[in-house]
Amino acid sequence: MKKLMIINGPNLNLLGTREPDVYGSLSLHEFLDTIAEKYPTVEIFHFQSNIEGELISKIQEVGFTYDGIILNAAAYTHTSVGIGDAVKAITTPVIEVHISNTFAREEFRHHSYIAPNAKGVILGFGLQSYELAIQSFLNK
């Protein structure tokens, strides 16, 4: 059984209420329940924080023992050298995901400190971006 960790950064705890036209109407917990039902043969764990250091600590904690990390660092993607360095330092493969198409948004969102050290990047498919990442770990 694969063991995957979803790590979500700032403001993703507001899914379902934050800009539903961009991020959808499902709450974070509703979405996690949905994917747990869809992938019963995968252990899916989740961590969310609005605090950069907590995200780095979680990446370090699981980054040598899990089969994969699905990381949506949200705005920290574009600002955090520390999160990028944490991804580089671990052995667990990381897939960077984004709900929105960051290239269709403000210019500063076009750069990622995570992508150079990630196995891949999936963006712009709404919450399905997470499912595509799960499938990539299963189709290995």
C-alpha positions in Angstrom: 0.0 0.0 0.0 1.4 3.4 -1.0 1.7 6.0 1.7 1.2 9.6 0.4 1.2 12.9 2.2 -0.7 15.9 0.9 0.8 19.2 2.2 -1.1 22.3 1.7 0.1 25.8 2.4 -1.6 29.1 3.3 -5.2 29.8 2.7 -6.0 26.4 1.4 -7.9 25.7 4.7 -10.5 28.1 3.2 -11.3 25.8 0.2 -15.1 25.9 -0.4 -15.4 29.5 0.8 -12.5 31.2 -0.8 -13.1 32.4 -4.3 -15.3 29.4 -5.3 -15.1 30.4 -9.0 -11.4 29.7 -8.9 -11.0 27.1 -6.1 -14.3 25.2 -6.2 -17.1 24.7 -3.7 -15.8 21.6 -1.9 -14.3 22.2 1.5 -10.8 20.7 2.2 -12.3 18.0 4.4 -15.0 17.1 1.8 -12.3 16.8 -0.8 -10.1 14.7 1.3 -13.0 12.4 2.1 -13.7 12.1 -1.6 -10.2 11.1 -2.6 -9.9 8.6 0.4 -13.0 6.9 -1.0 -11.6 6.9 -4.6 -8.2 5.5 -3.6 -8.9 2.9 -0.8 -5.6 1.1 -1.5 -3.6 4.3 -0.8 -2.9 5.7 2.7 -3.4 9.4 2.2 -2.4 11.7 5.0 -2.8 15.5 5.0 -1.2 18.5 6.6 -2.1 22.1 6.2 -0.5 25.2 7.6 -0.4 28.9 7.0 3.1 29.0 8.5 6.1 28.5 6.3 8.3 26.9 9.0 5.6 24.3 9.8 5.5 23.3 6.1 9.3 22.9 6.0 9.2 20.8 9.2 6.5 18.5 7.8 8.4 18.0 4.5 11.5 17.1 6.6 9.5 14.8 8.9 7.9 12.7 6.1 10.5 13.2 3.4 12.5 10.0 3.9 9.7 7.5 4.8 6.7 8.2 2.5 6.2 7.0 -1.0 5.3 10.5 -2.2 4.5 14.0 -1.3 1.9 16.1 -3.1 2.8 19.7 -2.2 0.6 22.8 -2.8 2.7 25.4 -1.1 0.3 28.1 -2.4 1.8 31.6 -2.3 5.0 30.2 -0.7 5.7 28.5 -4.0 6.8 31.8 -5.4 8.6 33.2 -2.3 10.1 30.5 -0.2 13.7 29.4 -0.9 13.4 27.4 2.4 10.6 25.2 1.1 12.5 24.7 -2.2 15.6 23.7 -0.2 13.6 21.3 2.0 12.2 19.5 -1.2 15.8 19.3 -2.5 17.1 17.8 0.8 14.7 14.9 1.0 14.5 11.5 -0.8 10.8 11.2 -1.1 9.6 12.3 -4.6 7.5 15.5 -4.5 4.9 16.6 -7.0 4.0 20.3 -6.9 0.3 21.0 -7.5 -1.8 24.1 -7.9 -5.6 24.3 -8.2 -5.4 27.3 -10.5 -3.3 27.8 -13.6 -0.6 30.0 -12.0 0.6 31.1 -15.4 -2.8 32.7 -16.1 -2.4 34.8 -13.0 -0.1 37.6 -11.8 3.5 37.6 -13.1 5.0 36.8 -9.8 3.2 33.5 -9.7 5.0 32.3 -12.8 8.1 31.4 -10.8 8.4 28.4 -8.5 11.2 27.7 -6.0 9.8 24.1 -5.7 9.6 23.0 -9.4 13.4 22.6 -10.0 13.5 20.0 -7.2 10.1 18.3 -7.8 9.4 15.1 -9.8 6.8 17.1 -11.7 4.3 20.0 -11.6 0.5 19.7 -12.2 -1.6 22.9 -12.3 -4.8 24.4 -13.5 -7.1 21.4 -13.2 -8.9 22.5 -10.0 -8.9 19.9 -7.3 -8.3 17.2 -9.9 -4.7 18.4 -9.9 -4.3 16.4 -6.6 -5.9 13.3 -8.2 -3.6 13.5 -11.2 -0.6 13.6 -8.7 -2.0 10.5 -6.9 -2.4 8.7 -10.2 1.2 9.5 -11.2 2.5 7.8 -8.0 0.3 4.8 -8.7 1.3 4.4 -12.3 5.0 4.3 -11.5 
